């Protein structure tokens, strides 16, 4: 018989269960401190490789702040001068897994969104963390190249 294999609950992660996301991260060697953001939704303080960052939970119940449907990996960079939009456009064109925006000071933030719904395979989640972390290293080289004289 064909069909999609059924995964055990411990083989999946979901934004519905922030504690499960944090545990999967810790099991894979990532820092994962569960917290709450300014809206009352779950948030994880973490590091993506050498870069501090956050995982925000979206699509949460507005009253109870649970049953979230998606995640956003986010890290910011503090440049000496505001980053030009032309560089932002160059980066997002070159690198997958990279959505960017500039804050009020012109400093870049790099995001990656992941919809989990009722659950995705744990290994897909971990691979997404790895891809995002690797991307940050490459992106940071471009973000700071001008300031480093490269």
Secondary structure, DSSP 8 states (H G I E B T S, - for coil): --S-----GGGEE-TT-HHHHHHHHHHTT--EEEEE-TTS-EEEEEEETTEEEEEEEES--TTT--S--EEEEEEE---SS---HHHHHHHHHH-TT-EEEE-TTS-EEEEEEEE-TT-EEHHHHHHHHHHHHHHHHHHHHHHHHHHHT-
